[in-house]
Amino acid sequence: MKDSGLGTPATRAAIIETLIKRNYILREKKNLLPTATGLSVYDVVKDYRISQAELTGSWEKRLEEIRSGASVDVFQQEIKTYTRTITQELLVAGKGMVLSKT
């Protein structure tokens, strides 16, 4: 994963801060703990490819290939198709889920 730019201290720190800001996790001393919202979201996405770091890694690899001259159009179409599919699947899977604002 590190070859894809994932798991580096810089990316980890930014991801952690975003998760805290969005109330998915909280910092308690030196520990990071999931909130009820974070656990609810995880429960919905855990069985889908979107929850796997490998998906992000493969996308980062594809972006690197594009930087080296591979087709942007093919990748964009794949992303559009995947986004439509996963959005519909997660909307159905998360139906009735209530996220807390706190």
MOPE-V245072 format. One line per field, one symbol per residue. ss: DSSP state (2 for helix, 1 for strand, 0 for the rest). psi: psi as a letter, one per 40 degrees, with the letter a starting at -180 (. if undefined). burial: I if it has 16 or more other ideal C-beta (glycine too) atoms within 10 Angstrom, else O. A space follows every 50 residues. Layout:
BEGIN
ss->???
psi->???
burial->???
END
This chain:
BEGIN
ss->02220000222222222222200011110011110222222222200022 20222222222222222000022222222222222222222220000000 00
psi->dddeeieidddddddddddddefdiihhbeihiiidddddddddedeidd ehdddddddddddddddeeihddddddddddddddddddddddehehhhi e.
burial->OOOIOOOOOOIOOOOOOOIOOOOIIOOOOOOOOOIOIIOIIOOIIOOOOO OOOOOOIOOIOIOOOOOOOOOOOOOOOOOOOOOOOIOOOIOOIOOOOOOO OO
END
